[in-house]
Amino acid sequence: MKVAFKQCLIALALTGLAMSAPAQDYPNKPVKVMVGYVPGGGPDFIARIVSQKLTQILGQPFLVENKPGASGTIATTLVARAPADGYMLLFADAGQLALTPHVIKGLPFDPVKDFTPVGQVGGGAGMAIVANAKTPIKTLQDLIREAKANPGKISYASSGIGGIHHVAMEVFKANAGVDLLHVPYNGGRQSVKAILTGEVPVSMTGLSAVWPSIRAGSVILLAVTSAARLDPRPDVPVLTDIYKDMDTFDSDTGFLGPAGLPPEMVAKLSKAIKQATESPDFVASIKKLGQSILFSTPEGFGETIHRNLKRYEQLVRMANIQG
């Protein structure tokens, strides 16, 4: 009996060693970091900075691969179907995880059941309404006045139908009682290009994507959707202060793996991500984009995703966007 009991303990111990070995050895080859947007945008830029840091910390290349299309769902689906071995991760924003499920019907993934949150990296700054500097629109009140005087004639750019920029602007329109003409582009980079060239006079976009142009004076910052005024631009109005039914549309970004990622591996990755976000050069790079560093644990990131899913359902209904 004692022999059998000892053999059972040994078997359990060996099982525990076998389970922890992959995490101890991880990573022993390059890790793919999937980004659902084109190179050069805000999420892509942040993903690349953090991935460079993870390469240094963990000793293996963390390679960003861009898989744009369908509001980021191509990259999201790839990771949802990947093996839970830690060698394919997703760097996603709130739009992919919490907004898209309410806009696109029949998605091939569940934003909660099919993923393992690893850690949030950034957030806070949210979206911004901007205007080309050559237009007569210099303030939010200018935009509202012109839109009411010319209903349906002032166009605005977004990153695509049903994307977070589209929803945010439609919610603003509903709150402000204005009619603007939506001009969807194929991704945030194209919509930013449109506002910079003056192809469209106004855009709702991620603040980080246009922050350098705002600082250069080629784009005018009209308003932000953040929860508080921006430290570098306290003069810019916050839409949530003006309209009670407006929301923040925070730029919550972070890393996830497929469902079933081993807890030891998640803990190792989370620790490395935290270390990466604390590095002085990362902090400086994020501030240049007008973003906030908002690291959170896997559990905290998971709670953020759940919370965003609930609030974006209400916002999509308000924006009257049909999937």
N, C-alpha and C positions, 0 to 999 in steps of 0.2 A: 504493500500500500504506500509506504514511504517512498519507495523507488519510483512508483508511478507518479506520485505527487511531485517529486524532484524533476522528473522528466517533463511534467506539465509546465513547471516553472521555467525550465530551460527553454522549452519551446516558445513560451510567451516572451521571454527575454530576447530570443533570436528574432521573433516576429517584430518586436519593438525596434531592434537594431536594423532590421531590413527596411522598416518603414521610415526610419530617420536617416538612413544612409543617403537617399537621393537629396534630402535637404542639406545634409552636411557637405555633400560633394557639389551642390548646385551653386553657380552654373559651371559646367565643364565644357561648354561649347557656346557659340553665339546665340543671343536671344533676339527674336524679332519683336519689334514694337510697332503694332499696326496703328496707323492714323487715318481716319476716314475723310481727310480733307487734303487739298492740294498743298504742295510745298510752299512755304512762305507765309502762311496764315498764322494767326495767334496760337491755336492748339499745336500746330506743327512746330512752331518755333520753341514753345515751352517743352514739348516732347523731346526735341533734339538736345536742348540744354540739359535736361534731367538725364537723358540717356547717356550723354557724354560723361556725366558725373558717375552714373551707375557703372559704366565701363571701368572707370578708375577705381571705384570702391570695391567692386566684385571681381575684377580681373578678367572679365570676358566681354567681348563687344556686345553692346545693346544697340541694334541696328534698326533705325526707323524706316518703315516701309509705308508709303502713301498709297491708299486704296480709296480714292475719292469716288463719290457717286451716291445717289439716293439718300441724301442727307446723312451720310456717314454709315448707312446700314450695311454696305458691302464689307467694310472692315469689321464691323461689329459681328456680322454673321460668321465671318472667317474664324474669329476668335471663339465664338460660341461653340463651333464645331471642332475646334482644335483639341488635341490630347491635353489632359490636365497635368502636364509635366513641367510647366513654367517656361517653356522655350518659345511660346507665342503669347504676348501680352497685348492688351488694348489700352491705348491712351485715348480717353474719350471725354467729351464734355456733356453738359446737361441736356443739350439738344438731342444727342444720340440716345441717351439712356432714359430720359424722362419725358421728352416731348414727342419724339418720333412715334412711339407706340400709340399715341392718341391721334396721330395724323395719318399714318400709313396703315391701312388695314392688312391683316394677314401676314405680319412680319414672321420670318422664320426663326425668331428667337424670343425668349422671355427676358426682359431686362433685369429681373431679379433671380429667377431660378437657374438661368444659364450662365451666370458669372460669379466669380469670387472677387469681391472688392479687395484691393491691395493697399491703396492709400490715396487720399486726395492731395493734390499739389497746390492748386491755386483756386482763386475765386474772388468774389467781391465786386470787382469793377463793373461787370455786367455789360449791357449794351449802351450804345450812344446814338443819338440823332445828330447827324452832321450835315453840313451844306458846303458845296464848293465855294471857295472864297470869292469867286468872281460873280456870284449871284447877289441880288439885293437882299437876300435872306441872311441876316446877321444874328438874329436872336430867335428863341422859341416863339415869342409873340409875333415876330415877323412871319414865321411859317404859318402860324394859326390864322393870322389876318389874311395872308395871301391865299391860303387854302379855302377860307370861307368866301373870299371874293371871287375865286375861280375854282369852284368845285369840280373835282375829277380831272383837272388840267395840269396840276403840278405832280410830276412823277417822282417816285422814290425807288431806289435800288435795294434789293435784298439778295441773299445768297441762294435763294431758290424757294419754290412754292412749298409751304409747310415747314420750312426751316425756322430756327429760333428767331432770326431777324425778321422774317415775315410775320410770325405770330406776335412778336413784340410790337411791331409797328401797327398791326391791325388792332391790338389792344389799346394802343395810344390813340388811334383814330376814333375808336368807340368812346373813349373817355373824353377826348377833346371835341368830339362832334364835328370832325372834318372829313372831307373826302379827298384822298390822295390816290393817284394811279400807280398801282404796283407794277414794277418792271423786274421780274426775276432773272437772276444770272446763274451761271453754272459754277457755284461756289463763291466763298467769301472773297477770294482774291480777285475774281472778275468784277464783283460788285464794287470793291474798293477802287479798282482801276477806273470804273465808270464814273465814280464820284470825283476822282482826281483829274480826269480828263474833261469833266463837265458834260459828259454824255447824259447824265441825269443831275438835277440840281441838289437832290437830297438823298440821304441813305440812312437806314438803320443798320448798324453793324457792330461788331465786337470792338470795344474801345481800344484794345491792344493793337488791332490791325491798322488803325488810323492815327494812333498816338504820335508817331514820328511826324506825320503830315500836319497834325494839329500844332505841334511844337514849331514846325517850319512855317506855319501860317497859310498853307495852301488849302487847308480845310478848316471850317469854323465849327467848333463844338457848341451845339445848341442846347443839349440836355443829356442827362445820363439816367439810367434805370437803377443805379446802385442804391443801397440802403441809406447812404449818407453822402454828403458833399465830398468831392475829391479834394484831398490835401493840396495837390498842386494847382487846382482850379476851383477854389471855394465859391467863385462867382457864378459858376454854371449851375442852373437849376436842376433839381432832382425830381423826376416825374412822380415818384411815390409821395413826395411832399405836396404835390399839386392835385393829384387825382386819387381819391380813396380806393378805387378799384384797379389801380395800376399795380404792377408787381415789379420785383427787383430784376428778374431775369439774370441772376448771378452767373458769372462765368465759372461754374464749378468744373474743374478738370482733374483727372486722376487716372491711376492705373488699375486695371482689372485683369484677371485671368479667367480661363474657362471654369465652369462649376467643378467642384471637387479638388481644387488645388490644395495640396497637403498643407496643414496649418503651420508646420515648421518652415516650409518654403515661403509662405505668406509672411510670417514673422521676419524672416531674413530679408526679404524684399522690402518690407515696410520700414525696417530699421535703416536700410541703405537709402531709401527714398528720403526719409527724414534727414539723414546726414547730408544728402545732396542738396536739399532745400535750405539747409543752414549755412551752406558755403557762401562766403562774401561775394564771389563773382556771380553766383546764381541770383542772390538778392539784388545786386546792382542791375543785372539784366532784366529782371522782372519789373523793377521800378521804372526802367526806361520805357516799358510798355504800358505804364499806368496801371499795372495789375497789382494784386495783393497776394502774398504768400499765405496759403491757408492749408498747411499740412494737417491731416487727420489720420487716425488709425484706420485699419480696415473696417472696424465696427462703426466708427464715425462716418466714414465714407458711405457705407451701406445705409446708414440712417438718412444721410443727405439724399441719396438716390430715392429712397422710399418717400421722403418728404416732397421731393421735386415731382415725383410721379403724381401725387395727389393734387398739388397746386397747378401743375400744367394742364391737367384734365379740365379744370375750371377755366383756365385762360384760353385754351383752344376753343371751348364752347363760347366764350365771350367774343373771340376773334371771328367766330363763324366760319372756320376753315374746315372743309369737308375732305376726308381722305379718300 
